[in-house]
């Protein structure tokens, strides 16, 4: 899989007390241990994305070569993966994305990333983002 330069602008929503409006509810039907809801909204469907944090930067192949990043954001509805450029937040809008070819590929990639990911925050990182 090769991530392309993102054409999207990413937005975060502020934490809400109480229930989440239906329009933001993430679509997620894969059991994972290390993905959780992020504050970033999918730029394609408007639902919250899930994320995982990697204990050590994880390398992804992009159209600009290999990039090591501390986290990845995933939309279960659109079956897309979004990574920030190294040293930036996703909302800097200079990262990369990948759309799975089909659901089987999406599920396989989510499971691989879940095995590499963590719900524990990282120390000494530039950003502790969404």
Secondary structure, 3 states (H helix, E strand, C coil): CCEEECCCCCEECCCCCCCCCHHHCCCCCCCCCCCEEEEEECCCCCCEEEEEEEEEEEEEEECCEEEEEEEEEEECCCCEEEECCCCCCHHHCCCEEEECCCHHHHHHHHHHHHHHEECCCCCCCCCCCC
